[in-house]
């Protein structure tokens, strides 16, 4: 009996001393300089702090891959950085887990999370906004002809500014830009685009430059196309162009007129086997200091407390400094019309 007791004590001591097994999960985002900044300021510090391992993969946006995984029951991704323009639809279709916003930590200055985050960052139950970003167009100062473009109309003016334009191959942003370039006021864009006539107007405007368009799928391709001469103007997430200018000294210029700004959100794929650690990661990644690190690629934090860590010289280069020149993307509109306009857009591409 004494021997058994000693054995039991030994087992208990070994069990108590055994390390807690670290969890491993997969996070996906948009790669490039953006992904590198997330790796540096969010993923690596989280892994160092917790011992969990993150497999970090790239994707090009949209919800098709997420939907395929959830519907097949073969969920390979756990945490996804998703654009709000896609978030609304993914959440409404049950492709994402509901995130408990009441578990988010206070800001480093003590401000409660619900007061520290911008309202837009917590407006959807399926995620937490982590950056403010925008889509604008940029040109190469060494290859542009006809002067310096400054407006969205200039993007569509191939007579004054000859050359190819590179756009991301999806209706989002392109449809809004077409109507803005055709004279529709910003405050009316989504009301007009919700009508059959408005959609025809947008496609008709895109028709005027269709022969001069180059299409791409990933934001990483935008600065490459501008650099190698594949296009004289490119649509791009602002951070990609900022990084090319700052890190590689590229002769690129950003045009803020009619930029379409929005948030990116950390969300959890429905059916993940790593829900608890995924929630833990999001709470860490959206805390004050990690969010501020996205200044590296000129994306603004969604927490006010994060600005204490942002270089004042960078703030004027953030999308938040140019909101009056832009239009906020409507995730609600694209949740309602994304599928139908996606089909119409693909048909237009083939004609």
Helices and strands as residue ranges (DSSP letters): H 2-17, E 24-29, H 32-38, I 39-43, H 44-50, E 53-58, H 64-72, E 79-83, H 84-92, G 101-103, H 113-116, G 119-122, E 127-140, H 152-155, E 165-168, H 174-181, G 186-188, H 189-193, H 196-207, G 210-212, E 213-216, H 220-228, E 233-237, H 238-248, E 252-268, H 275-285, H 288-292, G 293-297, G 304-309, H 312-315, G 319-325, E 327-328, H 331-350
